[in-house]
Protein backbone atom coordinates (compact mmCIF):
# COMPACT_ATOMS: atom_id res chain seq x y z
CA UNK A 1 0.00 0.00 0.00
CA UNK A 2 2.84 2.36 0.89
CA UNK A 3 4.51 1.69 -2.47
CA UNK A 4 1.30 2.45 -4.38
CA UNK A 5 0.97 5.77 -2.53
CA UNK A 6 4.59 6.73 -3.26
CA UNK A 7 4.21 5.74 -6.90
CA UNK A 8 1.05 7.87 -7.19
CA UNK A 9 2.77 10.90 -5.65
CA UNK A 10 5.77 10.51 -7.96
CA UNK A 11 3.59 10.23 -11.06
CA UNK A 12 1.62 13.30 -10.01
CA UNK A 13 4.80 15.30 -9.47
CA UNK A 14 6.24 14.29 -12.85
CA UNK A 15 3.00 15.15 -14.63
CA UNK A 16 2.94 18.68 -13.21
CA UNK A 17 4.71 21.27 -15.31
CA UNK A 18 6.52 24.09 -13.59
CA UNK A 19 5.45 27.52 -14.76
CA UNK A 20 8.07 28.89 -17.10
CA UNK A 21 9.23 32.48 -16.66
CA UNK A 22 10.27 34.80 -19.46
CA UNK A 23 11.67 38.37 -19.59
CA UNK A 24 9.35 41.36 -19.89
CA UNK A 25 9.29 41.95 -23.66
CA UNK A 26 8.69 38.33 -24.62
CA UNK A 27 6.00 38.00 -27.28
CA UNK A 28 3.07 36.06 -25.76
CA UNK A 29 2.50 33.97 -28.90
CA UNK A 30 6.07 32.65 -28.55
CA UNK A 31 5.52 31.04 -25.12
CA UNK A 32 3.56 28.04 -23.89
CA UNK A 33 0.24 28.39 -22.07
CA UNK A 34 0.45 29.28 -18.37
CA UNK A 35 3.85 30.93 -18.79
CA UNK A 36 4.79 34.05 -16.85
CA UNK A 37 6.30 37.19 -18.41
CA UNK A 38 8.12 38.80 -15.49
CA UNK A 39 9.47 42.29 -14.89
CA UNK A 40 12.84 41.04 -13.62
CA UNK A 41 14.52 44.48 -13.70
CA UNK A 42 11.59 46.62 -12.48
CA UNK A 43 11.45 48.41 -15.83
CA UNK A 44 7.74 49.15 -15.35
CA UNK A 45 8.21 50.99 -12.04
CA UNK A 46 9.19 54.44 -13.44
CA UNK A 47 5.76 54.73 -15.09
CA UNK A 48 3.71 54.07 -11.93
CA UNK A 49 1.77 56.98 -10.43
CA UNK A 50 -1.08 59.45 -10.75
CA UNK A 51 -0.66 61.98 -13.55
CA UNK A 52 -2.79 65.01 -14.57
CA UNK A 53 -3.16 67.14 -17.65
CA UNK A 54 -5.71 69.33 -19.41
CA UNK A 55 -6.92 68.71 -22.95
CA UNK A 56 -9.65 70.66 -24.78
CA UNK A 57 -10.85 72.11 -21.47
CA UNK A 58 -11.12 68.70 -19.77
CA UNK A 59 -9.00 67.61 -16.82
CA UNK A 60 -7.57 64.14 -17.45
CA UNK A 61 -6.19 62.09 -14.56
CA UNK A 62 -4.33 58.86 -15.28
CA UNK A 63 -3.88 56.19 -12.62
CA UNK A 64 -1.01 53.97 -13.75
CA UNK A 65 -0.45 50.87 -11.64
CA UNK A 66 1.66 47.76 -11.90
CA UNK A 67 -0.14 44.43 -11.70
CA UNK A 68 2.02 41.47 -10.77
CA UNK A 69 1.34 38.19 -12.55
CA UNK A 70 -1.93 39.30 -14.13
CA UNK A 71 -3.64 36.71 -16.28
CA UNK A 72 -4.16 37.54 -19.96
CA UNK A 73 -5.92 35.47 -22.59
CA UNK A 74 -4.91 34.96 -26.19
CA UNK A 75 -7.35 35.50 -29.04
CA UNK A 76 -10.25 36.19 -26.65
CA UNK A 77 -10.32 32.63 -25.39
CA UNK A 78 -10.06 31.44 -21.81
CA UNK A 79 -8.44 28.23 -23.01
CA UNK A 80 -5.14 29.84 -23.97
CA UNK A 81 -3.65 32.21 -21.42
CA UNK A 82 -0.44 33.49 -19.87
CA UNK A 83 0.56 35.65 -16.91
CA UNK A 84 2.39 38.94 -17.12
CA UNK A 85 3.63 41.80 -14.97
CA UNK A 86 1.84 44.70 -16.62
CA UNK A 87 1.08 48.37 -16.32
CA UNK A 88 -2.63 49.18 -16.33
CA UNK A 89 -4.14 52.62 -16.84
CA UNK A 90 -7.44 53.74 -15.37
CA UNK A 91 -8.62 57.32 -15.79
CA UNK A 92 -11.02 60.05 -14.72
CA UNK A 93 -11.98 62.82 -17.12
CA UNK A 94 -13.76 65.95 -15.85
CA UNK A 95 -15.18 68.82 -17.85
CA UNK A 96 -14.30 72.49 -17.22
CA UNK A 97 -17.00 72.71 -14.52
CA UNK A 98 -15.51 69.81 -12.59
CA UNK A 99 -18.23 67.32 -13.57
CA UNK A 100 -17.01 63.78 -14.15
CA UNK A 101 -17.71 62.75 -17.73
CA UNK A 102 -15.85 59.44 -17.65
CA UNK A 103 -14.46 57.37 -14.77
CA UNK A 104 -12.86 53.94 -15.15
CA UNK A 105 -11.17 53.85 -11.74
CA UNK A 106 -13.91 51.75 -10.17
CA UNK A 107 -14.69 49.88 -13.39
CA UNK A 108 -14.16 46.15 -12.99
CA UNK A 109 -15.36 45.38 -16.51
CA UNK A 110 -12.12 44.64 -18.32
CA UNK A 111 -13.83 44.50 -21.70
CA UNK A 112 -14.38 48.27 -21.95
CA UNK A 113 -11.77 50.95 -21.45
CA UNK A 114 -9.09 48.38 -20.63
CA UNK A 115 -5.59 49.79 -21.11
CA UNK A 116 -2.58 47.52 -20.57
CA UNK A 117 1.00 47.80 -21.70
CA UNK A 118 2.11 45.49 -24.48
CA UNK A 119 5.84 46.08 -24.28
CA UNK A 120 8.40 48.55 -23.05
CA UNK A 121 11.38 50.29 -24.65
CA UNK A 122 13.61 51.09 -21.64
CA UNK A 123 16.38 52.72 -23.69
CA UNK A 124 13.83 55.27 -24.96
CA UNK A 125 11.78 55.50 -21.72
CA UNK A 126 8.63 54.44 -23.61
CA UNK A 127 5.86 52.07 -22.56
CA UNK A 128 3.49 50.95 -25.32
CA UNK A 129 -0.15 50.23 -24.44
CA UNK A 130 -3.22 48.71 -26.06
CA UNK A 131 -6.65 50.28 -25.44
CA UNK A 132 -9.78 48.15 -26.02
CA UNK A 133 -12.01 51.20 -26.48
CA UNK A 134 -15.58 51.85 -25.37
CA UNK A 135 -18.64 49.87 -26.46
CA UNK A 136 -18.12 47.92 -29.67
CA UNK A 137 -14.42 48.81 -29.52
CA UNK A 138 -14.96 52.47 -30.37
CA UNK A 139 -11.61 54.19 -29.94
CA UNK A 140 -9.53 51.01 -29.71
CA UNK A 141 -5.92 51.62 -30.52
CA UNK A 142 -2.46 52.22 -29.17
CA UNK A 143 -1.10 54.60 -26.59
CA UNK A 144 2.54 55.53 -26.07
CA UNK A 145 3.67 56.86 -22.71
CA UNK A 146 7.14 58.38 -22.57
CA UNK A 147 8.82 59.21 -19.29
CA UNK A 148 10.30 62.68 -19.67
CA UNK A 149 11.64 63.03 -16.13
CA UNK A 150 10.68 61.98 -12.59
CA UNK A 151 7.59 64.21 -12.59
CA UNK A 152 6.40 64.24 -16.22
CA UNK A 153 5.27 61.86 -18.93
CA UNK A 154 4.04 62.48 -22.45
CA UNK A 155 0.94 60.81 -23.88
CA UNK A 156 0.30 59.90 -27.52
CA UNK A 157 -2.97 58.16 -28.41
CA UNK A 158 -3.63 56.63 -31.84
CA UNK A 159 -7.23 55.38 -32.16
CA UNK A 160 -7.85 52.87 -34.94
CA UNK A 161 -11.64 52.99 -35.00
CA UNK A 162 -13.79 55.97 -34.11
CA UNK A 163 -16.96 55.14 -36.04
CA UNK A 164 -19.71 52.57 -35.62
CA UNK A 165 -22.54 51.27 -37.72
CA UNK A 166 -25.50 48.94 -37.17
CA UNK A 167 -23.58 46.06 -38.75
CA UNK A 168 -20.73 45.96 -36.24
CA UNK A 169 -22.54 47.45 -33.23
CA UNK A 170 -26.23 46.92 -32.58
CA UNK A 171 -26.91 48.64 -29.24
CA UNK A 172 -23.99 50.74 -28.06
CA UNK A 173 -24.32 52.40 -24.67
CA UNK A 174 -21.14 54.46 -24.73
CA UNK A 175 -19.61 55.66 -27.97
CA UNK A 176 -17.84 58.92 -27.09
CA UNK A 177 -14.06 59.00 -26.89
CA UNK A 178 -12.95 61.32 -24.12
CA UNK A 179 -9.29 60.28 -23.98
CA UNK A 180 -7.00 62.91 -25.50
CA UNK A 181 -6.60 62.08 -29.19
CA UNK A 182 -3.27 63.79 -29.58
CA UNK A 183 0.49 63.33 -29.55
CA UNK A 184 2.96 64.39 -26.87
CA UNK A 185 0.47 65.74 -24.32
CA UNK A 186 2.40 66.41 -21.11
CA UNK A 187 1.09 64.96 -17.83
CA UNK A 188 2.47 65.95 -14.43
CA UNK A 189 2.85 63.50 -11.55
CA UNK A 190 0.68 64.29 -8.55
Short mmCIF file of the C-alpha atoms (twelve columns), coordinates in Angstrom:
data_MODEL
# 
_entry.id   MODEL 
# 
loop_
_atom_site.group_PDB 
_atom_site.id 
_atom_site.type_symbol 
_atom_site.label_atom_id 
_atom_site.label_alt_id 
_atom_site.label_comp_id 
_atom_site.label_asym_id 
_atom_site.label_seq_id 
_atom_site.Cartn_x 
_atom_site.Cartn_y 
_atom_site.Cartn_z 
_atom_site.pdbx_PDB_model_num 
ATOM 1   C CA . UNK A 1   0.000   0.000  0.000   1 
ATOM 2   C CA . UNK A 2   2.841   2.365  0.891   1 
ATOM 3   C CA . UNK A 3   4.514   1.690  -2.474  1 
ATOM 4   C CA . UNK A 4   1.303   2.454  -4.382  1 
ATOM 5   C CA . UNK A 5   0.967   5.768  -2.533  1 
ATOM 6   C CA . UNK A 6   4.591   6.734  -3.260  1 
ATOM 7   C CA . UNK A 7   4.211   5.740  -6.904  1 
ATOM 8   C CA . UNK A 8   1.048   7.868  -7.188  1 
ATOM 9   C CA . UNK A 9   2.771   10.897 -5.653  1 
ATOM 10  C CA . UNK A 10  5.773   10.510 -7.965  1 
ATOM 11  C CA . UNK A 11  3.592   10.226 -11.064 1 
ATOM 12  C CA . UNK A 12  1.619   13.301 -10.005 1 
ATOM 13  C CA . UNK A 13  4.796   15.305 -9.473  1 
ATOM 14  C CA . UNK A 14  6.238   14.294 -12.851 1 
ATOM 15  C CA . UNK A 15  2.995   15.151 -14.626 1 
ATOM 16  C CA . UNK A 16  2.935   18.678 -13.213 1 
ATOM 17  C CA . UNK A 17  4.706   21.267 -15.308 1 
ATOM 18  C CA . UNK A 18  6.517   24.090 -13.590 1 
ATOM 19  C CA . UNK A 19  5.448   27.519 -14.757 1 
ATOM 20  C CA . UNK A 20  8.069   28.888 -17.096 1 
ATOM 21  C CA . UNK A 21  9.227   32.481 -16.664 1 
ATOM 22  C CA . UNK A 22  10.273  34.804 -19.460 1 
ATOM 23  C CA . UNK A 23  11.669  38.370 -19.586 1 
ATOM 24  C CA . UNK A 24  9.348   41.359 -19.891 1 
ATOM 25  C CA . UNK A 25  9.294   41.947 -23.662 1 
ATOM 26  C CA . UNK A 26  8.690   38.330 -24.617 1 
ATOM 27  C CA . UNK A 27  6.003   37.995 -27.285 1 
ATOM 28  C CA . UNK A 28  3.069   36.065 -25.762 1 
ATOM 29  C CA . UNK A 29  2.499   33.969 -28.896 1 
ATOM 30  C CA . UNK A 30  6.072   32.645 -28.546 1 
ATOM 31  C CA . UNK A 31  5.520   31.038 -25.125 1 
ATOM 32  C CA . UNK A 32  3.558   28.038 -23.886 1 
ATOM 33  C CA . UNK A 33  0.244   28.393 -22.068 1 
ATOM 34  C CA . UNK A 34  0.453   29.278 -18.372 1 
ATOM 35  C CA . UNK A 35  3.853   30.932 -18.785 1 
ATOM 36  C CA . UNK A 36  4.787   34.052 -16.845 1 
ATOM 37  C CA . UNK A 37  6.301   37.190 -18.407 1 
ATOM 38  C CA . UNK A 38  8.120   38.796 -15.492 1 
ATOM 39  C CA . UNK A 39  9.470   42.292 -14.892 1 
ATOM 40  C CA . UNK A 40  12.842  41.042 -13.619 1 
ATOM 41  C CA . UNK A 41  14.516  44.477 -13.701 1 
ATOM 42  C CA . UNK A 42  11.587  46.622 -12.478 1 
ATOM 43  C CA . UNK A 43  11.454  48.411 -15.829 1 
ATOM 44  C CA . UNK A 44  7.742   49.151 -15.353 1 
ATOM 45  C CA . UNK A 45  8.205   50.990 -12.044 1 
ATOM 46  C CA . UNK A 46  9.193   54.437 -13.442 1 
ATOM 47  C CA . UNK A 47  5.762   54.734 -15.089 1 
ATOM 48  C CA . UNK A 48  3.705   54.073 -11.935 1 
ATOM 49  C CA . UNK A 49  1.769   56.976 -10.432 1 
ATOM 50  C CA . UNK A 50  -1.083  59.446 -10.750 1 
ATOM 51  C CA . UNK A 51  -0.657  61.982 -13.545 1 
ATOM 52  C CA . UNK A 52  -2.793  65.009 -14.569 1 
ATOM 53  C CA . UNK A 53  -3.159  67.143 -17.654 1 
ATOM 54  C CA . UNK A 54  -5.715  69.329 -19.410 1 
ATOM 55  C CA . UNK A 55  -6.918  68.706 -22.945 1 
ATOM 56  C CA . UNK A 56  -9.650  70.661 -24.784 1 
ATOM 57  C CA . UNK A 57  -10.845 72.109 -21.469 1 
ATOM 58  C CA . UNK A 58  -11.115 68.699 -19.773 1 
ATOM 59  C CA . UNK A 59  -9.001  67.611 -16.824 1 
ATOM 60  C CA . UNK A 60  -7.567  64.144 -17.447 1 
ATOM 61  C CA . UNK A 61  -6.185  62.092 -14.556 1 
ATOM 62  C CA . UNK A 62  -4.329  58.856 -15.282 1 
ATOM 63  C CA . UNK A 63  -3.876  56.194 -12.621 1 
ATOM 64  C CA . UNK A 64  -1.012  53.969 -13.753 1 
ATOM 65  C CA . UNK A 65  -0.447  50.871 -11.641 1 
ATOM 66  C CA . UNK A 66  1.660   47.759 -11.904 1 
ATOM 67  C CA . UNK A 67  -0.138  44.432 -11.704 1 
ATOM 68  C CA . UNK A 68  2.021   41.474 -10.771 1 
ATOM 69  C CA . UNK A 69  1.338   38.188 -12.549 1 
ATOM 70  C CA . UNK A 70  -1.931  39.298 -14.125 1 
ATOM 71  C CA . UNK A 71  -3.643  36.710 -16.280 1 
ATOM 72  C CA . UNK A 72  -4.164  37.540 -19.961 1 
ATOM 73  C CA . UNK A 73  -5.921  35.473 -22.594 1 
ATOM 74  C CA . UNK A 74  -4.909  34.964 -26.189 1 
ATOM 75  C CA . UNK A 75  -7.353  35.503 -29.037 1 
ATOM 76  C CA . UNK A 76  -10.247 36.192 -26.653 1 
ATOM 77  C CA . UNK A 77  -10.323 32.626 -25.391 1 
ATOM 78  C CA . UNK A 78  -10.065 31.439 -21.806 1 
ATOM 79  C CA . UNK A 79  -8.441  28.226 -23.009 1 
ATOM 80  C CA . UNK A 80  -5.137  29.842 -23.969 1 
ATOM 81  C CA . UNK A 81  -3.648  32.215 -21.417 1 
ATOM 82  C CA . UNK A 82  -0.441  33.489 -19.870 1 
ATOM 83  C CA . UNK A 83  0.555   35.650 -16.912 1 
ATOM 84  C CA . UNK A 84  2.387   38.938 -17.118 1 
ATOM 85  C CA . UNK A 85  3.628   41.802 -14.967 1 
ATOM 86  C CA . UNK A 86  1.838   44.701 -16.624 1 
ATOM 87  C CA . UNK A 87  1.078   48.370 -16.320 1 
ATOM 88  C CA . UNK A 88  -2.629  49.179 -16.327 1 
ATOM 89  C CA . UNK A 89  -4.143  52.622 -16.836 1 
ATOM 90  C CA . UNK A 90  -7.435  53.739 -15.374 1 
ATOM 91  C CA . UNK A 91  -8.619  57.317 -15.785 1 
ATOM 92  C CA . UNK A 92  -11.019 60.047 -14.718 1 
ATOM 93  C CA . UNK A 93  -11.980 62.824 -17.119 1 
ATOM 94  C CA . UNK A 94  -13.761 65.946 -15.855 1 
ATOM 95  C CA . UNK A 95  -15.184 68.821 -17.845 1 
ATOM 96  C CA . UNK A 96  -14.301 72.491 -17.219 1 
ATOM 97  C CA . UNK A 97  -17.001 72.710 -14.523 1 
ATOM 98  C CA . UNK A 98  -15.508 69.807 -12.591 1 
ATOM 99  C CA . UNK A 99  -18.227 67.320 -13.573 1 
ATOM 100 C CA . UNK A 100 -17.012 63.779 -14.153 1 
ATOM 101 C CA . UNK A 101 -17.712 62.754 -17.731 1 
ATOM 102 C CA . UNK A 102 -15.853 59.436 -17.652 1 
ATOM 103 C CA . UNK A 103 -14.458 57.375 -14.774 1 
ATOM 104 C CA . UNK A 104 -12.862 53.941 -15.147 1 
ATOM 105 C CA . UNK A 105 -11.168 53.852 -11.743 1 
ATOM 106 C CA . UNK A 106 -13.914 51.745 -10.171 1 
ATOM 107 C CA . UNK A 107 -14.687 49.879 -13.393 1 
ATOM 108 C CA . UNK A 108 -14.158 46.151 -12.985 1 
ATOM 109 C CA . UNK A 109 -15.365 45.384 -16.513 1 
ATOM 110 C CA . UNK A 110 -12.121 44.638 -18.317 1 
ATOM 111 C CA . UNK A 111 -13.828 44.505 -21.702 1 
ATOM 112 C CA . UNK A 112 -14.385 48.265 -21.947 1 
ATOM 113 C CA . UNK A 113 -11.768 50.947 -21.452 1 
ATOM 114 C CA . UNK A 114 -9.088  48.376 -20.626 1 
ATOM 115 C CA . UNK A 115 -5.594  49.792 -21.108 1 
ATOM 116 C CA . UNK A 116 -2.581  47.517 -20.570 1 
ATOM 117 C CA . UNK A 117 1.003   47.797 -21.704 1 
ATOM 118 C CA . UNK A 118 2.111   45.489 -24.483 1 
ATOM 119 C CA . UNK A 119 5.843   46.085 -24.284 1 
ATOM 120 C CA . UNK A 120 8.401   48.547 -23.047 1 
ATOM 121 C CA . UNK A 121 11.379  50.288 -24.647 1 
ATOM 122 C CA . UNK A 122 13.612  51.086 -21.640 1 
ATOM 123 C CA . UNK A 123 16.378  52.718 -23.686 1 
ATOM 124 C CA . UNK A 124 13.826  55.272 -24.963 1 
ATOM 125 C CA . UNK A 125 11.780  55.500 -21.718 1 
ATOM 126 C CA . UNK A 126 8.634   54.441 -23.605 1 
ATOM 127 C CA . UNK A 127 5.860   52.066 -22.560 1 
ATOM 128 C CA . UNK A 128 3.493   50.948 -25.323 1 
ATOM 129 C CA . UNK A 129 -0.150  50.227 -24.440 1 
ATOM 130 C CA . UNK A 130 -3.220  48.713 -26.058 1 
ATOM 131 C CA . UNK A 131 -6.654  50.278 -25.444 1 
ATOM 132 C CA . UNK A 132 -9.780  48.148 -26.024 1 
ATOM 133 C CA . UNK A 133 -12.012 51.197 -26.476 1 
ATOM 134 C CA . UNK A 134 -15.579 51.854 -25.367 1 
ATOM 135 C CA . UNK A 135 -18.640 49.866 -26.458 1 
ATOM 136 C CA . UNK A 136 -18.121 47.919 -29.668 1 
ATOM 137 C CA . UNK A 137 -14.424 48.807 -29.523 1 
ATOM 138 C CA . UNK A 138 -14.958 52.468 -30.373 1 
ATOM 139 C CA . UNK A 139 -11.606 54.187 -29.941 1 
ATOM 140 C CA . UNK A 140 -9.531  51.014 -29.712 1 
ATOM 141 C CA . UNK A 141 -5.922  51.618 -30.524 1 
ATOM 142 C CA . UNK A 142 -2.461  52.216 -29.172 1 
ATOM 143 C CA . UNK A 143 -1.099  54.599 -26.593 1 
ATOM 144 C CA . UNK A 144 2.538   55.527 -26.068 1 
ATOM 145 C CA . UNK A 145 3.671   56.855 -22.707 1 
ATOM 146 C CA . UNK A 146 7.136   58.380 -22.570 1 
ATOM 147 C CA . UNK A 147 8.817   59.211 -19.288 1 
ATOM 148 C CA . UNK A 148 10.304  62.683 -19.673 1 
ATOM 149 C CA . UNK A 149 11.642  63.028 -16.128 1 
ATOM 150 C CA . UNK A 150 10.679  61.983 -12.586 1 
ATOM 151 C CA . UNK A 151 7.591   64.209 -12.594 1 
ATOM 152 C CA . UNK A 152 6.396   64.243 -16.219 1 
ATOM 153 C CA . UNK A 153 5.274   61.858 -18.933 1 
ATOM 154 C CA . UNK A 154 4.045   62.483 -22.451 1 
ATOM 155 C CA . UNK A 155 0.943   60.813 -23.883 1 
ATOM 156 C CA . UNK A 156 0.304   59.905 -27.516 1 
ATOM 157 C CA . UNK A 157 -2.973  58.159 -28.409 1 
ATOM 158 C CA . UNK A 158 -3.634  56.633 -31.836 1 
ATOM 159 C CA . UNK A 159 -7.226  55.377 -32.157 1 
ATOM 160 C CA . UNK A 160 -7.854  52.869 -34.939 1 
ATOM 161 C CA . UNK A 161 -11.638 52.992 -35.001 1 
ATOM 162 C CA . UNK A 162 -13.793 55.969 -34.112 1 
ATOM 163 C CA . UNK A 163 -16.965 55.143 -36.045 1 
ATOM 164 C CA . UNK A 164 -19.713 52.572 -35.619 1 
ATOM 165 C CA . UNK A 165 -22.539 51.270 -37.719 1 
ATOM 166 C CA . UNK A 166 -25.497 48.936 -37.175 1 
ATOM 167 C CA . UNK A 167 -23.585 46.059 -38.754 1 
ATOM 168 C CA . UNK A 168 -20.734 45.963 -36.241 1 
ATOM 169 C CA . UNK A 169 -22.540 47.449 -33.233 1 
ATOM 170 C CA . UNK A 170 -26.228 46.917 -32.582 1 
ATOM 171 C CA . UNK A 171 -26.912 48.644 -29.239 1 
ATOM 172 C CA . UNK A 172 -23.988 50.743 -28.058 1 
ATOM 173 C CA . UNK A 173 -24.322 52.403 -24.669 1 
ATOM 174 C CA . UNK A 174 -21.145 54.464 -24.728 1 
ATOM 175 C CA . UNK A 175 -19.609 55.658 -27.973 1 
ATOM 176 C CA . UNK A 176 -17.841 58.916 -27.092 1 
ATOM 177 C CA . UNK A 177 -14.063 58.995 -26.895 1 
ATOM 178 C CA . UNK A 178 -12.947 61.315 -24.118 1 
ATOM 179 C CA . UNK A 179 -9.292  60.279 -23.983 1 
ATOM 180 C CA . UNK A 180 -7.002  62.906 -25.499 1 
ATOM 181 C CA . UNK A 181 -6.596  62.080 -29.192 1 
ATOM 182 C CA . UNK A 182 -3.269  63.792 -29.579 1 
ATOM 183 C CA . UNK A 183 0.487   63.334 -29.548 1 
ATOM 184 C CA . UNK A 184 2.962   64.388 -26.871 1 
ATOM 185 C CA . UNK A 185 0.465   65.743 -24.319 1 
ATOM 186 C CA . UNK A 186 2.401   66.415 -21.109 1 
ATOM 187 C CA . UNK A 187 1.089   64.962 -17.833 1 
ATOM 188 C CA . UNK A 188 2.468   65.945 -14.434 1 
ATOM 189 C CA . UNK A 189 2.852   63.501 -11.553 1 
ATOM 190 C CA . UNK A 190 0.683   64.294 -8.546  1 
# 
